[in-house]
Amino acid sequence: MDISSLAGLGLAMAAIVLGAGSGMGALIDMPSFFITVVGSIGGMMIAAPKDVSFKFFQAIMMGIKEPKIDAVEILKTLYSFAEKARREGLISLEADLEELDNDFMKDGLRAAVDGTDPEEIRKILEIKMDLFEAEQGKWSGVLNTWGSLAPAFGMIGTLIGLVLMLGTLNDPTTIGPKMAIALITTLYGALVANIFTLPIAEKINRRTALQVNLLRMITEGILSIVSGENPRLMEEKLKAFLSPDDKKKYESEKEG
């Protein structure tokens, strides 16, 4: 699990609960919840493709679960493959392919072992990168859609509450409940957008960018292996794809 996401969600909720204090109960209103939350989910399901509209909870979990991204280990693997291919030839890597748990690297190296033209290998891997990015974009997109609709449904709830209140101004006892719907729906819309949807969509986008950067590193590594490039030269080139922390980790592990 992504500790920062869980801590952020907990901190945001705690801020609201502590800020409301003893008046927290006044912020719980089921009609407002249905208008804003359920209504915005309905709008999102209308807008999103059916293969993701029924899985919006899965999209939220993608932001909470941290994917395994070990750029250092991948660079070490590519370096060892480059050394082996230079000593024994590309065909020698075939025995190592089944042990790889990275399908992207496995597919690229298999194409290399099969003698595929380097330019064709690049095209194949770039297509795979584009497809991966599009797949990830579906999940952040559905959350962005939900996040944009929730405040709008909050405003719809506000208008409903005001209409109901204006229709019963002759009865002062109904003004409070109707006004509650008018105001709390706007609050719920802001909470859904700014805690559960837009921040998580942004995190998915940022993670996708990191993963695509890693795929580019793998692509360049495979093409360097195919061209018979000096492993040390390849290593220096691929280190440029690492973050400063990963670069320090790689250097320390290499020295160790």
C-alpha positions as a Python dict, from the first residue, in 0.01 Angstrom:
ca = {
    (1, 'M'): (0, 0, 0),
    (2, 'D'): (111, 356, -70),
    (3, 'I'): (173, 507, 274),
    (4, 'S'): (161, 865, 145),
    (5, 'S'): (-186, 813, -7),
    (6, 'L'): (-322, 652, 308),
    (7, 'A'): (-163, 919, 529),
    (8, 'G'): (-300, 1194, 306),
    (9, 'L'): (-651, 1052, 312),
    (10, 'G'): (-635, 1010, 688),
    (11, 'L'): (-498, 1361, 740),
    (12, 'A'): (-763, 1519, 517),
    (13, 'M'): (-1046, 1335, 693),
    (14, 'A'): (-903, 1414, 1036),
    (15, 'A'): (-880, 1783, 946),
    (16, 'I'): (-1249, 1786, 853),
    (17, 'V'): (-1362, 1591, 1161),
    (18, 'L'): (-1153, 1798, 1402),
    (19, 'G'): (-1247, 2119, 1227),
    (20, 'A'): (-1618, 2042, 1256),
    (21, 'G'): (-1578, 1935, 1619),
    (22, 'S'): (-1904, 1871, 1802),
    (23, 'G'): (-2098, 1985, 1496),
    (24, 'M'): (-1982, 1692, 1286),
    (25, 'G'): (-2322, 1526, 1310),
    (26, 'A'): (-2482, 1822, 1134),
    (27, 'L'): (-2266, 1749, 828),
    (28, 'I'): (-2415, 1402, 779),
    (29, 'D'): (-2719, 1419, 553),
    (30, 'M'): (-2834, 1123, 344),
    (31, 'P'): (-3040, 1318, 84),
    (32, 'S'): (-2732, 1534, 18),
    (33, 'F'): (-2516, 1222, -10),
    (34, 'F'): (-2746, 1065, -267),
    (35, 'I'): (-2777, 1381, -475),
    (36, 'T'): (-2403, 1455, -483),
    (37, 'V'): (-2213, 1127, -449),
    (38, 'V'): (-2453, 880, -607),
    (39, 'G'): (-2562, 1134, -867),
    (40, 'S'): (-2204, 1214, -972),
    (41, 'I'): (-2123, 842, -993),
    (42, 'G'): (-2419, 806, -1227),
    (43, 'G'): (-2294, 1093, -1442),
    (44, 'M'): (-1945, 941, -1450),
    (45, 'M'): (-2089, 605, -1561),
    (46, 'I'): (-2268, 781, -1847),
    (47, 'A'): (-1945, 947, -1960),
    (48, 'A'): (-1696, 661, -1912),
    (49, 'P'): (-1658, 345, -2123),
    (50, 'K'): (-1840, 50, -1972),
    (51, 'D'): (-1517, -145, -1910),
    (52, 'V'): (-1410, 115, -1651),
    (53, 'S'): (-1735, 282, -1543),
    (54, 'F'): (-1830, -17, -1325),
    (55, 'K'): (-1479, -32, -1179),
    (56, 'F'): (-1438, 319, -1040),
    (57, 'F'): (-1351, 173, -699),
    (58, 'Q'): (-1066, -16, -866),
    (59, 'A'): (-941, 318, -1001),
    (60, 'I'): (-931, 457, -646),
    (61, 'M'): (-741, 149, -527),
    (62, 'M'): (-484, 206, -802),
    (63, 'G'): (-392, 530, -630),
    (64, 'I'): (-370, 366, -289),
    (65, 'K'): (-174, 59, -399),
    (66, 'E'): (187, 129, -488),
    (67, 'P'): (312, -50, -802),
    (68, 'K'): (645, -228, -791),
    (69, 'I'): (891, -6, -981),
    (70, 'D'): (1254, -108, -929),
    (71, 'A'): (1455, 88, -1183),
    (72, 'V'): (1784, -5, -1016),
    (73, 'E'): (1722, -377, -1047),
    (74, 'I'): (1618, -338, -1411),
    (75, 'L'): (1934, -147, -1495),
    (76, 'K'): (2145, -416, -1326),
    (77, 'T'): (1963, -682, -1531),
    (78, 'L'): (2017, -496, -1858),
    (79, 'Y'): (2384, -445, -1777),
    (80, 'S'): (2436, -815, -1705),
    (81, 'F'): (2256, -906, -2030),
    (82, 'A'): (2472, -661, -2224),
    (83, 'E'): (2788, -820, -2086),
    (84, 'K'): (2666, -1172, -2163),
    (85, 'A'): (2552, -1082, -2516),
    (86, 'R'): (2889, -923, -2590),
    (87, 'R'): (3076, -1232, -2470),
    (88, 'E'): (2853, -1508, -2604),
    (89, 'G'): (2623, -1342, -2860),
    (90, 'L'): (2257, -1241, -2853),
    (91, 'I'): (2133, -1600, -2884),
    (92, 'S'): (2283, -1675, -2541),
    (93, 'L'): (2013, -1458, -2379),
    (94, 'E'): (1736, -1696, -2485),
    (95, 'A'): (1796, -1918, -2182),
    (96, 'D'): (1739, -1621, -1948),
    (97, 'L'): (1413, -1496, -2099),
    (98, 'E'): (1180, -1731, -1911),
    (99, 'E'): (1319, -1614, -1578),
    (100, 'L'): (1225, -1253, -1648),
    (101, 'D'): (911, -1125, -1472),
    (102, 'N'): (906, -804, -1676),
    (103, 'D'): (696, -880, -1985),
    (104, 'F'): (801, -563, -2165),
    (105, 'M'): (1170, -649, -2136),
    (106, 'K'): (1102, -1012, -2217),
    (107, 'D'): (916, -926, -2539),
    (108, 'G'): (1188, -684, -2650),
    (109, 'L'): (1471, -925, -2584),
    (110, 'R'): (1284, -1211, -2751),
    (111, 'A'): (1249, -1000, -3063),
    (112, 'A'): (1621, -922, -3044),
    (113, 'V'): (1715, -1288, -3004),
    (114, 'D'): (1494, -1375, -3302),
    (115, 'G'): (1698, -1137, -3517),
    (116, 'T'): (1434, -865, -3559),
    (117, 'D'): (1559, -542, -3713),
    (118, 'P'): (1643, -284, -3440),
    (119, 'E'): (1411, -25, -3592),
    (120, 'E'): (1126, -276, -3586),
    (121, 'I'): (1205, -357, -3223),
    (122, 'R'): (1181, 13, -3141),
    (123, 'K'): (844, 40, -3319),
    (124, 'I'): (708, -266, -3136),
    (125, 'L'): (815, -137, -2796),
    (126, 'E'): (688, 215, -2862),
    (127, 'I'): (347, 72, -2955),
    (128, 'K'): (347, -123, -2628),
    (129, 'M'): (437, 197, -2439),
    (130, 'D'): (154, 387, -2606),
    (131, 'L'): (-93, 111, -2521),
    (132, 'F'): (24, 102, -2160),
    (133, 'E'): (-11, 479, -2129),
    (134, 'A'): (-360, 468, -2282),
    (135, 'E'): (-464, 188, -2045),
    (136, 'Q'): (-345, 384, -1741),
    (137, 'G'): (-511, 696, -1877),
    (138, 'K'): (-851, 524, -1865),
    (139, 'W'): (-831, 498, -1488),
    (140, 'S'): (-715, 852, -1421),
    (141, 'G'): (-969, 973, -1678),
    (142, 'V'): (-1263, 815, -1499),
    (143, 'L'): (-1155, 978, -1172),
    (144, 'N'): (-1108, 1316, -1341),
    (145, 'T'): (-1458, 1286, -1485),
    (146, 'W'): (-1603, 1198, -1147),
    (147, 'G'): (-1408, 1482, -986),
    (148, 'S'): (-1544, 1736, -1232),
    (149, 'L'): (-1902, 1614, -1196),
    (150, 'A'): (-1917, 1595, -814),
    (151, 'P'): (-1908, 1975, -755),
    (152, 'A'): (-2162, 2019, -1035),
    (153, 'F'): (-2399, 1775, -866),
    (154, 'G'): (-2331, 1961, -542),
    (155, 'M'): (-2460, 2275, -712),
    (156, 'I'): (-2762, 2080, -838),
    (157, 'G'): (-2830, 1977, -478),
    (158, 'T'): (-2795, 2338, -370),
    (159, 'L'): (-3052, 2448, -627),
    (160, 'I'): (-3288, 2167, -522),
    (161, 'G'): (-3254, 2271, -159),
    (162, 'L'): (-3320, 2637, -238),
    (163, 'V'): (-3624, 2555, -450),
    (164, 'L'): (-3766, 2335, -175),
    (165, 'M'): (-3694, 2604, 85),
    (166, 'L'): (-3856, 2882, -117),
    (167, 'G'): (-4163, 2666, -167),
    (168, 'T'): (-4215, 2633, 210),
    (169, 'L'): (-4118, 2976, 341),
    (170, 'N'): (-4456, 2998, 512),
    (171, 'D'): (-4344, 2713, 740),
    (172, 'P'): (-4032, 2823, 934),
    (173, 'T'): (-3972, 2469, 1066),
    (174, 'T'): (-3877, 2345, 716),
    (175, 'I'): (-3625, 2618, 639),
    (176, 'G'): (-3344, 2450, 838),
    (177, 'P'): (-3364, 2102, 678),
    (178, 'K'): (-3402, 2244, 327),
    (179, 'M'): (-3110, 2480, 380),
    (180, 'A'): (-2902, 2188, 504),
    (181, 'I'): (-2953, 2009, 172),
    (182, 'A'): (-2868, 2329, -13),
    (183, 'L'): (-2534, 2374, 165),
    (184, 'I'): (-2420, 2021, 248),
    (185, 'T'): (-2449, 1900, -113),
    (186, 'T'): (-2194, 2165, -216),
    (187, 'L'): (-1968, 2048, 67),
    (188, 'Y'): (-1997, 1683, -40),
    (189, 'G'): (-1915, 1772, -400),
    (190, 'A'): (-1601, 1956, -291),
    (191, 'L'): (-1495, 1667, -67),
    (192, 'V'): (-1541, 1403, -337),
    (193, 'A'): (-1346, 1610, -591),
    (194, 'N'): (-1061, 1722, -368),
    (195, 'I'): (-1001, 1412, -157),
    (196, 'F'): (-1114, 1100, -342),
    (197, 'T'): (-1091, 1172, -714),
    (198, 'L'): (-867, 1452, -846),
    (199, 'P'): (-565, 1388, -616),
    (200, 'I'): (-576, 1014, -686),
    (201, 'A'): (-607, 1076, -1062),
    (202, 'E'): (-301, 1301, -1041),
    (203, 'K'): (-108, 1032, -856),
    (204, 'I'): (-197, 774, -1122),
    (205, 'N'): (-76, 1016, -1392),
    (206, 'R'): (252, 1078, -1213),
    (207, 'R'): (310, 706, -1160),
    (208, 'T'): (230, 641, -1525),
    (209, 'A'): (494, 897, -1626),
    (210, 'L'): (751, 719, -1406),
    (211, 'Q'): (659, 379, -1551),
    (212, 'V'): (676, 508, -1910),
    (213, 'N'): (1019, 654, -1833),
    (214, 'L'): (1124, 310, -1711),
    (215, 'L'): (991, 149, -2031),
    (216, 'R'): (1194, 398, -2234),
    (217, 'M'): (1502, 301, -2036),
    (218, 'I'): (1438, -66, -2110),
    (219, 'T'): (1389, 15, -2480),
    (220, 'E'): (1719, 201, -2502),
    (221, 'G'): (1893, -78, -2313),
    (222, 'I'): (1764, -348, -2546),
    (223, 'L'): (1863, -149, -2855),
    (224, 'S'): (2210, -96, -2709),
    (225, 'I'): (2242, -471, -2653),
    (226, 'V'): (2131, -543, -3009),
    (227, 'S'): (2384, -298, -3152),
    (228, 'G'): (2666, -454, -2948),
    (229, 'E'): (2734, -133, -2760),
    (230, 'N'): (2994, -137, -2485),
    (231, 'P'): (2809, -232, -2161),
    (232, 'R'): (2973, 51, -1968),
    (233, 'L'): (2865, 305, -2227),
    (234, 'M'): (2511, 164, -2215),
    (235, 'E'): (2519, 181, -1837),
    (236, 'E'): (2611, 551, -1836),
    (237, 'K'): (2337, 624, -2088),
    (238, 'L'): (2070, 440, -1893),
    (239, 'K'): (2170, 597, -1561),
    (240, 'A'): (2031, 921, -1701),
    (241, 'F'): (1682, 769, -1669),
    (242, 'L'): (1725, 713, -1293),
    (243, 'S'): (1607, 955, -1028),
    (244, 'P'): (1882, 1104, -807),
    (245, 'D'): (1791, 864, -525),
    (246, 'D'): (1792, 560, -754),
    (247, 'K'): (2123, 671, -903),
    (248, 'K'): (2281, 686, -556),
    (249, 'K'): (2132, 346, -472),
    (250, 'Y'): (2268, 195, -794),
    (251, 'E'): (2617, 334, -733),
    (252, 'S'): (2623, 216, -373),
    (253, 'E'): (2506, -136, -466),
    (254, 'K'): (2758, -153, -749),
    (255, 'E'): (3041, -53, -518),
    (256, 'G'): (2921, -297, -256),
}
